[in-house]
Amino acid sequence: MKPMSLAAAFRRISGLTGLSRILGFLRDIAFAAFLGAGPAADAFLVALKLPNMFRRLTAEGALANAFVPSFAEVRDADGSGPAMRLAGEVQTTLLLVLTGLVVTGEIMMPSVIALLAPGFVETPDRLDAAVRLARVTFPYLPMISLVAFWAALANAHDRFSAAALMPVIFNICLIAGAVLIPVYGSASAEQLVAGAPMGERAMPLALGLLVAGVLQLVFMGAVLIRAGIMPAWYLPQLAPAARRMWRRFVTASAGAVAMQINLIVDLVLASLIGVGAISWLYYADRIVQLPLGVIGIALGTALLPRLSAQFRADDLAPVRQTLADAMTFASFFVLPASVALVMIGPDIITGLFRYGAFSMADAQASGVALAAYAIGLPGHFLVKILQPAFYADHRPGLVLGVSVAMVATNIILSLSLMPHFGHVGLALATSISGLLAAVALMAAA
């Protein structure tokens, strides 16, 4: 089968990603209207962060970046049989490890939430709600991780559409959960964290997440079976190809873990600022993720298999041209988007989310954070484009070094800026550290 061009792959991924982002906005509009930026919203966002932090190791990062080049190498050298054997071993290992992690997490959930959001300890109702919700959302981790692995396998066969459709399923299920929020509890924002199980207003969102995981598994599995590329379940044998892949994963995951430390630091500090800070940053981040997700992640996903093939050909000229084309294309979108979000960020937040329980004060606080996040948008774009090149060239150690430096910079800046600018200081620290990471990767490239 002739490899899909970068432009064709990008169009296919970005179209579905764009649909997903639109649905995501509808989801967040409903979320803001029914929960606002109060204690229940903070509790649910902390519960949602937990599976998402681990998910990024597989769905958007280390495992996919380690597996796709390794799978392509084995397929080119030994044929599809050994390559699918490698996929089967990785699949089994992934499910076993993550199932054990979920069982451990469920048992230790109160301590985990207290570590992630120490500010909740002072408000037991908020802590209790977050623990209840997290125990419902955490089983989503093995489901979405397996889906993400299957998506990486599909991408390695130039089948991008099914993987890009997964967030659409996610958002539809969360919208359905948001619509059911009024069924649970009263309309008073101060009463949204009632102690009764299933009485918390955010519980329909948590249950919607589990439904999304099941539907994503069924759909992605059906796609692989139909295409004839569903791997069998093999017990891990740690053959040379598998050992190489897991070594790459460990190195790459260290970089991904470093990035998650950024999120944990922001979450811990935001919980200490007070009620609403976690939600203000969440809504601002949702807006800035639209251009980053539609273009940056779509380009990064399409680039990885293409760059892997170009590096194996041992000719750097096509690699440079591919990266140059990607950066030129992205610049036409990212620079105007960044300027617009800085200039009219508060107006965007007000227009999208100022309904129901989401007050004007919430909109203003989130809008200023959006402007701060938008400053770093060009840097985050470059990181999304350049990282696949280093993974394809089997240089994850360089990405790790940049990621660690970025984390250190973010922590220092967050601690320095938060006393003066509150939650906006956390957004500024994220932007500045992202810009510096992009400069470092550009210099290395």
C-alpha positions in Angstrom: 0.0 0.0 0.0 1.4 3.4 -1.0 2.1 5.6 2.1 -0.3 8.4 2.7 1.1 11.9 2.0 1.6 14.2 5.0 -1.0 16.6 3.7 -3.6 13.8 3.3 -2.9 12.4 6.7 -3.1 15.8 8.3 -6.4 16.6 6.6 -7.9 13.3 7.7 -6.8 13.7 11.3 -7.4 17.4 11.7 -10.9 17.2 10.3 -12.0 14.7 12.9 -10.0 16.4 15.6 -11.7 19.7 14.7 -15.1 18.0 15.1 -14.0 16.6 18.5 -12.9 20.1 19.7 -16.2 21.5 18.7 -18.0 18.8 20.7 -15.5 19.5 23.5 -16.6 23.1 23.6 -20.3 22.0 23.8 -19.3 19.6 26.6 -17.5 22.4 28.5 -20.3 24.9 28.0 -22.7 22.4 29.6 -20.2 21.7 32.3 -19.8 25.4 33.1 -23.5 26.1 33.1 -24.4 23.3 35.5 -21.3 23.2 37.7 -19.6 26.5 37.2 -16.2 27.0 38.8 -17.1 26.0 42.4 -16.2 23.1 44.7 -17.9 20.4 42.6 -16.2 21.5 39.4 -12.8 21.5 41.2 -13.5 18.0 42.6 -14.4 16.5 39.3 -11.5 18.1 37.5 -9.1 16.6 40.0 -10.7 13.2 39.6 -10.4 13.6 35.8 -6.7 14.6 36.0 -5.7 11.3 37.5 -6.5 8.9 34.6 -5.5 11.7 32.1 -2.0 12.0 33.6 -1.3 8.3 33.1 -3.1 8.3 29.8 -0.7 10.8 28.3 2.1 8.2 28.6 0.3 6.0 26.1 -2.4 8.0 24.3 -0.3 11.0 23.4 3.3 10.2 24.1 5.8 7.7 25.2 4.4 4.3 24.2 3.2 5.4 20.8 6.4 7.2 20.1 8.4 4.1 21.1 6.2 1.5 19.4 5.6 3.0 16.0 9.3 3.2 14.9 10.0 -0.2 16.5 7.0 -1.9 14.8 8.1 -0.4 11.5 11.7 -1.6 11.9 10.6 -5.2 12.6 8.1 -5.2 9.8 10.6 -3.9 7.3 13.3 -6.4 8.4 11.4 -9.5 9.3 7.9 -9.2 7.9 4.4 -8.6 9.3 4.3 -11.8 11.4 7.1 -10.9 13.9 5.9 -7.3 13.9 2.4 -8.4 15.0 3.9 -10.7 17.6 5.7 -7.6 19.0 2.4 -5.8 19.0 0.7 -8.7 20.8 3.3 -8.8 23.6 3.1 -5.1 24.1 -0.7 -5.3 24.3 -0.7 -8.0 26.9 2.0 -6.2 29.0 0.1 -2.9 28.9 -3.2 -4.4 30.1 -1.6 -6.4 32.9 0.4 -3.5 34.3 -2.4 -0.9 34.1 -4.9 -3.2 35.7 -2.6 -3.7 38.6 -2.1 0.1 38.8 -5.9 0.7 38.9 -6.4 -1.8 41.7 -3.6 -0.2 43.7 -5.0 3.3 43.0 -8.5 2.4 44.1 -7.3 1.2 47.4 -5.1 4.3 48.0 -7.3 6.9 46.5 -7.8 9.2 49.5 -4.0 9.5 49.9 -3.6 10.0 46.2 -6.1 12.9 46.0 -4.7 14.5 49.1 -1.3 14.5 47.5 -2.6 15.9 44.2 -4.8 18.6 45.7 -3.5 19.3 49.3 -5.8 22.4 49.4 -8.8 20.0 49.5 -7.7 18.6 52.9 -9.0 21.8 54.5 -12.5 21.2 53.0 -13.4 17.6 53.8 -16.6 17.7 51.6 -14.6 18.6 48.5 -11.9 16.0 49.3 -14.6 13.3 49.8 -16.3 14.2 46.5 -13.0 14.1 44.6 -12.2 10.6 46.1 -15.6 9.3 45.2 -15.4 10.6 41.6 -11.8 9.5 41.1 -12.7 5.9 42.1 -15.2 6.0 39.3 -13.0 7.6 36.7 -9.7 5.7 37.3 -10.8 2.5 35.6 -10.9 4.5 32.4 -7.1 4.4 32.4 -6.6 0.8 31.1 -9.4 1.2 28.6 -8.2 4.3 26.9 -4.5 3.2 27.1 -5.4 0.0 25.2 -7.4 2.1 22.7 -4.4 4.4 22.3 -2.1 1.5 21.6 -4.5 0.1 19.0 -4.6 3.6 17.5 -0.8 3.7 17.3 -1.0 0.3 15.5 -3.6 1.6 13.1 -1.4 4.7 12.5 1.5 2.5 11.7 -0.6 1.0 8.9 -1.5 4.6 7.6 -5.1 4.2 9.1 -5.6 7.5 10.8 -9.3 8.2 10.8 -10.4 5.7 13.4 -7.9 6.9 15.9 -8.9 10.5 15.4 -12.5 9.6 15.9 -11.9 8.4 19.5 -12.1 11.9 21.1 -15.4 12.4 19.3 -16.9 9.4 21.1 -15.4 10.7 24.4 -17.0 14.1 24.0 -20.4 12.7 23.0 -20.5 10.6 26.1 -19.4 13.5 28.4 -22.1 15.7 26.8 -24.7 13.1 27.6 -23.3 13.0 31.2 -23.5 16.8 31.5 -27.1 16.8 30.3 -28.0 14.5 33.1 -26.3 16.7 35.8 -29.6 18.4 36.8 -31.1 15.0 37.7 -28.7 14.8 40.6 -28.8 17.2 43.6 -30.1 20.7 43.8 -29.4 23.7 41.6 -27.5 25.5 44.3 -23.8 25.7 43.6 -23.1 25.6 47.4 -24.8 22.2 47.7 -23.1 20.4 44.8 -20.8 18.3 46.9 -23.4 16.5 49.0 -21.9 13.5 50.7 -24.3 10.8 49.3 -22.8 8.5 46.7 -24.3 9.2 43.3 -25.8 12.4 44.8 -22.9 14.5 43.6 -23.8 16.6 40.6 -20.6 15.6 38.8 -21.2 11.9 39.0 -23.0 11.7 35.6 -19.8 13.0 34.1 -17.7 10.4 35.8 -20.1 7.6 34.6 -20.1 9.1 31.1 -16.3 8.7 31.1 -16.6 4.9 31.7 -19.2 4.6 29.0 -16.9 6.4 26.6 -14.1 4.0 27.5 -16.2 0.9 26.7 -17.5 2.4 23.4 -14.0 3.4 22.3 -12.7 -0.1 23.0 -15.5 -1.7 21.0 -15.1 0.7 18.1 -11.3 0.6 17.8 -11.2 -3.1 18.2 -13.8 -3.6 15.4 -11.7 -1.3 13.2 -8.6 -3.4 13.7 -10.4 -6.7 13.3 -12.0 -5.5 10.0 -8.6 -4.4 8.7 -7.0 -7.7 9.7 -4.4 -6.1 12.0 -5.8 -7.0 15.5 -2.8 -8.5 17.4 -3.2 -11.8 19.3 -2.6 -11.9 23.0 0.9 -13.1 23.6 2.6 -13.5 27.0 5.7 -11.2 27.0 8.8 -13.1 25.9 11.1 -10.0 25.8 12.6 -10.9 22.4 15.4 -8.5 21.2 12.9 -6.3 19.3 10.6 -6.1 22.4 13.6 -5.2 24.7 14.6 -2.4 22.3 11.1 -1.1 22.2 10.7 -1.1 26.0 14.1 0.6 26.5 12.9 3.3 24.1 9.6 3.5 26.1 11.4 3.9 29.4 13.5 6.7 28.1 10.6 8.4 26.3 8.3 7.9 29.3 10.8 9.6 31.6 10.3 12.7 29.4 6.5 12.3 29.5 6.6 11.8 33.3 8.6 15.1 33.4 5.8 16.8 31.6 3.2 15.4 33.9 5.1 16.8 36.9 4.3 20.2 35.4 0.6 19.4 35.5 0.9 18.0 39.1 2.7 21.1 40.3 0.1 23.4 38.7 -2.7 21.3 40.3 -1.1 21.3 43.7 -0.5 25.0 43.6 -3.9 25.8 42.2 -5.6 23.9 44.9 -3.8 26.0 47.5 -4.9 29.3 45.8 -8.6 28.6 46.7 -11.9 27.4 45.4 -12.3 28.0 41.7 -8.6 28.3 40.7 -8.5 24.8 39.3 -11.6 25.4 37.2 -10.4 28.8 35.9 -7.3 27.3 34.6 -9.2 24.4 33.1 -11.5 26.5 31.1 -8.7 28.7 29.8 -6.6 25.6 28.9 -9.6 24.2 27.0 -9.6 27.3 24.7 -5.9 27.3 24.0 -6.0 23.5 23.3 -8.3 24.1 20.3 -5.5 25.2 17.8 -2.9 23.1 19.6 -5.1 20.0 19.3 -6.5 20.5 15.8 -3.2 21.4 14.2 -0.3 20.7 16.6 -1.3 17.2 17.6 -2.7 16.3 14.2 0.7 17.3 12.6 2.6 15.4 15.3 0.6 12.2 14.8 0.9 12.4 11.0 4.7 13.2 11.2 5.8 10.2 13.3 5.4 7.3 10.8 6.5 9.5 7.9 9.7 10.7 9.7 10.4 7.1 10.8 10.4 6.0 7.2 12.6 8.9 6.1 15.2 8.3 8.8 15.4 4.6 7.9 16.3 5.7 4.4 19.3 7.5 5.9 18.7 10.7 3.9 18.2 13.8 6.1 17.1 16.1 3.2 13.6 14.8 3.2 13.5 15.0 7.0 14.4 18.7 6.9 11.9 19.4 4.2 9.1 17.6 6.0 9.8 19.5 9.3 10.1 22.8 7.4 6.8 22.2 5.6 5.1 21.3 8.9 6.4 24.4 10.7 5.5 26.7 7.8 2.0 25.3 7.6 1.4 25.6 11.3 2.7 29.2 11.5 -0.2 30.4 9.3 -2.6 29.3 12.1 -0.7 29.5 15.3 0.6 33.1 15.1 -2.8 34.7 14.4 -4.5 32.4 17.0 -2.0 33.4 19.7 -2.4 37.1 19.1 -6.2 36.8 19.0 -6.3 34.8 22.3 -4.1 37.3 24.0 -6.1 40.3 22.8 -9.7 39.0 23.3 -9.2 36.1 25.7 -11.6 37.4 28.4 -14.3 38.1 25.8 -14.0 34.6 24.4 -14.4 33.0 27.8 -17.4 35.2 28.6 -19.1 34.4 25.3 -18.6 30.7 25.6 -19.1 29.9 29.2 -20.9 32.7 30.9 -24.1 30.8 31.6 -25.8 29.4 34.7 -23.5 28.7 37.5 -20.4 30.2 35.8 -20.4 33.8 37.0 -18.9 36.9 35.4 -16.2 36.9 38.1 -15.3 33.3 37.0 -15.3 34.4 33.3 -12.9 37.3 34.0 -10.5 35.2 36.1 -10.4 32.5 33.5 -10.1 35.0 30.6 -6.9 36.5 32.0 -5.4 33.0 32.4 -6.3 32.3 28.8 -4.3 35.3 27.6 -1.4 34.1 29.7 -1.6 30.6 28.2 -1.8 32.0 24.7 1.6 33.6 24.9 3.2 30.2 24.9 1.1 28.7 22.1 3.9 29.0 19.4 6.3 27.2 21.6 4.0 24.3 22.3 3.3 24.0 18.6 7.0 23.7 17.8 7.4 21.1 20.5 4.6 19.0 19.1 6.2 19.2 15.6 9.8 18.6 16.6 9.4 15.8 19.2 8.4 13.1 16.7 11.6 13.8 14.7 13.8 12.9 17.7 11.7 9.8 18.5 11.8 8.7 14.9 15.6 9.2 15.0 15.7 7.1 18.2 17.0 10.0 20.3 14.4 10.2 23.1 17.2 11.1 25.5 17.4 14.5 24.0 13.6 15.0 24.5 14.0 13.8 28.1 16.7 16.4 28.8 14.7 19.2 27.4 11.6 18.0 29.3 13.4 17.9 32.6 14.8 21.4 32.1 11.3 22.5 31.2 9.9 21.1 34.4 12.5 22.7 36.5 11.9 26.0 34.8 8.2 25.7 35.3 8.4 24.9 39.0 10.8 27.9 39.6 8.6 30.3 37.6 5.4 29.0 39.2 6.7 29.5 42.7 8.0 32.9 41.8 5.0 34.2 39.9 2.1 32.7 42.0 2.5 35.0 45.0 2.2 38.0 42.8 -0.3 36.9 40.1 -2.2 34.0 41.6 -3.5 31.5 39.1 -2.4 33.7 36.2 1.2 33.2 37.4 0.8 29.5 36.9 -0.4 30.0 33.3 2.5 32.4 32.6 5.0 29.9 34.0 3.6 27.2 31.6 3.9 29.5 28.6 7.4 30.7 29.3 8.7 27.2 30.0 7.1 26.0 26.8 8.8 28.7 24.7 12.1 27.8 26.2 11.6 24.1 25.4 10.9 25.0 21.8 14.0 27.0 21.5 16.1 24.1 22.9 14.6 21.6 20.5 15.1 24.0 17.6 18.8 24.4 18.5 19.2 20.6 18.8 17.4 20.0 15.4 
